[in-house]
Amino acid sequence: MKKFFNIPLMMIVLAGVLAGVLATSANAQTSSTQKVTANIPFTFNVGKTTLPAGRYTITVLNGASDRKILQIRSLNGRSSATIFTIGVIGKASDDAKLVFEHYDDRYVFAQAQMAGDATGLAAIRTKDPRDKHLAKAGKKSIVVIVGG
């Protein structure tokens, strides 16, 4: 009687299929989009870009990277900015949070923390001459906005 199945070959094929399924599942889990929507009631700066008050969606563009990029985009699509961030260890929160530094009449985006995540995403500061002027002023306060 002839053999119809080559058992070792079949095991290799099954292992390859299983590895493909597991890789696809892991990729789907790590590439889920992290984002938060919030109403920001003041004009603010993200790097060298000034954005008007309004409703914004903050999205992590490269969730699998250790140096995440945030896109801050108005819901109407007219205003947007991107900024590089570094991770800052903190406490996990049930709510997403946006942190702004407030100097006199200027607000600067400083950090985002996604709901349930203990690591905040702190904006990497640019070498904007206005930042040096603000730092010399010394009158900084922190404003936190809770998003959903």
Secondary structure, DSSP 8 states (H G I E B T S, - for coil): ------HHHHHHHHHHHHHHHHHHHHHHHHT---EEEEEE-S-EEETTEEE-SEEEEEEES-TTSSS-EEEEEETTSS-EEEEEEEEEE----SSEEEEEEEETTEEEEEEEE-TT-SEEEEE-----HHHHHHHHH--EEEEEEEE-
